[in-house]
Amino acid sequence: MILLRRVIGDALRARRQSQHRTLREVSTAANVSLGYLSEIERGQKEASSELLAAICDALGAQLSELLREVSHTVAATERATAPAPAISGTLPAPTTRSVALPEPLAVPSEETFRNAPAIVLPKNAPRTRTVDGNVSVSVLQKSPLKATLRTTRNTRKPNPGRDVALAR
């Protein structure tokens, strides 16, 4: 729920502070008590139209400027808190379009991994499997929540074992 007195108070305080003026200065110029002006700025008291005009005059602002600013703030708040409108009728049919996808990577099948020889290693040693003699996959389980996966592809180049991917 939007309280108009709070929005008005916030707008008055923002104008006063932007001018680097104290409550005392503005209350003296508007001929209103300091405590009452403070309550208006905090949104605790409703200000009459005459009092708002006097405060605006003390701030060098037009009452219409303040009310326009307040109106914009209230409208924005209403838009932000309004429930989504109900959708009635039918939705338009989805459109389709062709998208060229990149060529898929050649990934060894699950059966290839299953048939690879098992390697038994100590607890913190990396677990490695070689697939088709070309790709090696190693997993180092550092803790129950942290593991390092490293894949390498063996090539005939002078630097075999080049890293293809590293995930942490």
C-alpha positions in Angstrom: 0.0 0.0 0.0 1.3 3.4 -1.0 1.1 6.1 1.7 0.9 9.5 0.0 2.2 11.3 3.1 5.4 9.2 2.9 6.0 9.9 -0.8 5.4 13.6 -0.2 7.8 13.5 2.8 10.5 11.7 0.9 10.2 14.3 -2.0 10.4 17.2 0.4 13.4 15.7 2.2 15.2 15.0 -1.1 14.7 18.6 -2.2 16.0 20.0 1.1 19.0 17.7 1.2 19.9 18.5 -2.4 20.1 22.1 -1.4 22.3 21.2 1.6 19.9 22.9 4.0 19.0 21.9 7.5 15.5 21.2 8.9 15.9 24.3 11.1 16.6 26.6 8.1 13.6 25.3 6.1 11.3 25.3 9.1 12.1 28.9 9.9 11.6 30.0 6.3 8.3 28.1 6.1 7.1 29.3 9.5 6.5 25.8 10.8 8.0 24.1 13.8 11.1 22.0 13.3 9.5 18.9 14.9 6.4 19.1 12.7 8.5 19.5 9.5 10.5 16.5 10.6 7.3 14.4 11.1 6.1 15.5 7.6 9.4 14.5 6.0 9.2 11.1 7.7 5.7 10.6 6.5 4.2 10.6 10.0 2.0 13.6 9.6 -0.3 14.8 6.7 0.5 18.3 5.6 -2.3 20.6 4.5 -2.2 22.2 1.1 -1.3 25.6 2.7 1.5 24.1 4.6 2.9 22.2 1.6 2.8 25.5 -0.4 4.7 27.3 2.4 7.3 24.5 2.6 7.7 24.5 -1.2 8.1 28.2 -1.2 10.8 28.0 1.5 12.6 25.4 -0.7 12.2 27.6 -3.8 10.0 25.1 -5.6 6.6 25.2 -7.1 3.9 23.1 -5.4 3.0 21.8 -8.9 6.6 20.5 -9.3 6.5 18.6 -6.1 3.0 17.1 -6.8 4.2 16.1 -10.3 7.2 14.3 -8.8 5.0 12.7 -6.2 2.6 11.6 -9.0 5.4 10.0 -11.0 6.7 8.1 -7.9 3.2 6.9 -7.0 2.5 5.8 -10.6 5.9 3.9 -10.8 5.1 2.2 -7.5 1.7 1.1 -8.7 3.1 -0.3 -11.9 5.8 -2.2 -10.0 3.3 -3.7 -7.5 0.3 -4.3 -9.9 -0.6 -7.9 -10.4 0.1 -9.4 -13.9 -2.9 -9.1 -16.1 -4.8 -12.3 -16.8 -4.3 -13.8 -20.2 -7.5 -14.6 -22.0 -8.2 -16.2 -25.3 -5.5 -18.1 -27.2 -1.9 -17.5 -27.6 -0.4 -17.0 -31.1 1.1 -20.2 -32.6 4.9 -20.4 -32.0 7.0 -19.6 -34.9 9.8 -21.8 -36.1 13.0 -20.9 -37.8 16.0 -22.9 -39.1 19.3 -22.4 -37.2 22.5 -23.8 -38.5 24.1 -25.8 -35.7 27.9 -26.5 -35.6 29.1 -30.0 -36.4 28.9 -32.2 -33.3 32.2 -33.3 -31.8 33.1 -36.9 -32.1 32.6 -38.2 -28.5 33.4 -41.8 -27.7 30.4 -43.9 -26.7 29.6 -44.9 -23.2 30.3 -48.5 -24.2 33.9 -47.5 -25.2 34.4 -46.1 -21.7 32.9 -49.2 -20.1 35.2 -51.6 -22.1 38.3 -49.6 -21.2 40.6 -51.4 -18.8 40.1 -50.4 -15.1 43.0 -48.8 -13.3 43.3 -49.3 -9.5 45.1 -46.3 -7.9 45.7 -45.1 -4.4 43.0 -42.9 -2.8 44.3 -39.4 -3.8 45.9 -40.5 -7.1 44.2 -39.4 -10.3 41.9 -41.9 -12.0 42.8 -42.2 -15.7 41.2 -44.1 -18.6 42.4 -44.1 -22.1 39.7 -44.3 -24.8 40.5 -45.6 -28.3 44.2 -44.9 -27.7 43.6 -41.2 -28.6 41.9 -39.6 -25.6 42.8 -39.9 -21.9 40.5 -38.8 -19.2 41.8 -38.3 -15.6 39.9 -37.4 -12.5 41.5 -36.3 -9.3 39.1 -36.4 -6.4 40.6 -33.9 -3.9 37.6 -34.0 -1.5 34.0 -35.1 -1.6 33.1 -31.7 -3.1 36.2 -30.9 -5.3 37.5 -32.8 -8.2 39.6 -32.0 -11.2 38.8 -33.5 -14.6 41.4 -33.4 -17.3 41.2 -34.7 -20.8 44.1 -35.1 -23.2 44.2 -36.1 -26.8 47.2 -38.1 -28.0 48.4 -36.8 -31.3 51.3 -37.7 -33.6 52.8 -34.2 -33.2 56.0 -33.7 -31.3 54.1 -32.6 -28.2 51.7 -35.5 -27.4 49.3 -35.3 -24.5 48.1 -31.7 -25.2 45.3 -30.6 -22.9 41.9 -30.4 -24.6 39.8 -29.4 -21.6 40.3 -28.7 -17.9 37.3 -28.4 -15.6 37.4 -27.7 -11.9 
